[in-house]
C-alpha cells in the first residue's frame, strides 16, 4: 500500500513537471523593445486586414503551439543612418549635404505588420533602404532651393524632406524620430564668397572699435601728460621769476663799472658809432648783392623742387593719412601742451633778459648821444672856419682885383702857355717863312691867344662883382680855359 502511494505521488510530480516544461515551451513574452510576430494560424488583429495569417504581440506574453505556430521577433529599437548626398541647387551649384536620420518601427500594429512584411528577415538592411529613400527626396528638394535658402532656413529643408518621405516611410512601417542636416559642403566656394562681405564688415567694425578704444586711451594719456607739463611749467615759471630777480640785481651791480667807463669813453664811442654805421651800410649793400639775390634764386629753385616732391608725397600720404589721423591728433595734443609749457617758461626767461638788456641799452644810448653832440660841435667849428676864409678872399678880391688877377695868372702861367702851344699839337710838318722872324711872330701870336684869358678874367670878375657872387667868380677864374687856338697858315713854298 505505501508503495502504491509513492508511485502515485511520483507520477503526479512527474506530470506537474511535464506540464511546467510544456508551458515554458509554449509561453513567449515580448520585451518592451520588441514585437512577437506569430504565424501558423488564422488570427484577426484590430486594424489589420482579415486573414492576415499572423498575429502581433507587444509588451505581454502569449502561448505558442510548438510545431504548429512560428514565433519571430521584430526589433523596435532606434536605428540610425548617415546621409551623404551630392545635390545640385536651383542655381546649378553642386553641394554635398551631410545629415543623419534616426528612425524606428512604428509602435502600432499596422506599422509593425508593414515592417514585418518588408524587413523581418532583413532588419540589418533597413538603414540602407531608408538612406536611399531620403537621398532621392533630398536631391529633389535641394534642386528647387537656392543656396541662400538652405543656409538661412535649414528647418525649411528639414521639414520638406520629412514631409516628402512621410508617406513612403509609413508604407515601410517606419517613423522618423529625428532628421538633422549637419553640414552643407560647397566645393565651389560659393558659400565662402557669400560670407566675405559680412566678414569684411565685421572686421571693419572690430578695427573701428579698436581704434576708438586706442583713441580714448591715448587721450587719457595725453591729458595726464598735459597735467604733468602744466605742473612743470608752473615750476619753471616760478624758477624763472626768481632767476630774473637775481639777474636783475646782478646786472645792476655789474653796470656800475661800465657806466663809469662809458663816461670816459664817450668821445671815442661817438666816432666809433659813426664808423660802425658807415660800415654797416656798406656791408648791407654788399650782402644785398652777394648773398640775398643768390639766396633768393636758390630759395626759388628749392621751393619749386619741394612743391613737386610734395605733390608726389601727397598721393602716397593720402592712403596712410586716414590710418594715422587719430594717432596724429593725440600726438598734436601732447605737443601743444608741451609747447604751451615751454612758451610760458621761455616768456619768463625772455622777460628777465629783456630787463637786463634794457638797462645796458640805456647806458649805451646815453654814450652814443654824447658822442653825437661832440661830433656836431666839431663839424660846426670847421664850417665856420671855412666860411671865414671864403669871406676874407672875397673881401680881398673886391679891394684889388688887378692884384688878384695877376696872382692867378702867375700861378696858372704854365697852363696858359700850354694852352697856347696846343694850337700846334695836330701839326705833323710845319714850314716857317721868314726864318727866325716868322718863328718869333708865330710864338707871339700863340702867347697872345693864351693871354687873351686875362681880359676875359677881368670881364668875368666885373660881372661877378655886380651880382655879388665873389666865391663863384674866383672859382670860374681858376677854372677858365684859354680860347681855342687858331691854326697857323702853313706855306709849303720855301722860296
PyMOL commands that set and color helices and strands:
alter all, ss='L'
color gray80, all
select helices_A, chain A and resi 2-26+109-119+123-143+147-152+154-171+190-264+266-399+401-411+413-424+435-467+470-479
alter helices_A, ss='H'
color red, helices_A
select strands_A, chain A and resi 27-29+34-39+54-58+61-63+70-75+79-88+94-105+174-185
alter strands_A, ss='S'
color yellow, strands_A
deselect
rebuild
show_as cartoon
